[in-house]
Every structure is written in structure tokens, then in C-alpha cells.
Amino acid sequence: VFVRGGQVVLATGENQVQLVGLTGIPQNFEVENVLAAIGAAWALGISPDLICAGISTFDLGPAETAS
């Protein structure tokens, strides 16, 4: 799982799937944390479509993001 050209990419050998653009990731998330979560989900066999849906719909309210 890596970022290339502003896109999150899942790769196994020469097989690559562009998952989501960085603009599709909420700004209050650190990209490294999102990549780790994507990698974990993918390793568990969750489909790229479902991972993408989870990223695009996940939202932390103000109470969860306040420090």
C-alpha cells in the first residue's frame, strides 16, 4: 500500500489497483494512519471497493478529534 501521483495504490507484484485519491481522505486524518488501516483491511481480505467505501464515508465528529 503506497501513494503515487496523489492516489493510494494497492499492489501485489505487478498487479496494482488505484484505490482512492488523497483528496478523498478526510483532512483530519494522517495519511500514514490511513495507509496502515487500508493495509490491515486488505490483509484481512476486505475488498478494495469496501475499503474505499469505508474511507469515503468515515467521519469523526468534533468530540473525537479534539485534543
C-alpha positions, 0 to 999 in steps of 0.5 A: 500500500503506497501513494503515487501521483496523489492516489493510494495504490494497492499492489501485489507484484505487478498487479496494482489497483488505484484505490482512492485519491488523497483528496478523498481522505478526510483532512483530519486524518494522517495519511500514514494512519490511513495507509496502515488501516487500508493495509490491515483491511486488505490483509484481512481480505476486505475488498478494495471497493469496501475499503474505499467505501469505508474511507469515503464515508468515515467521519469523526465528529468534533468530540473525537478529534479534539485534543 
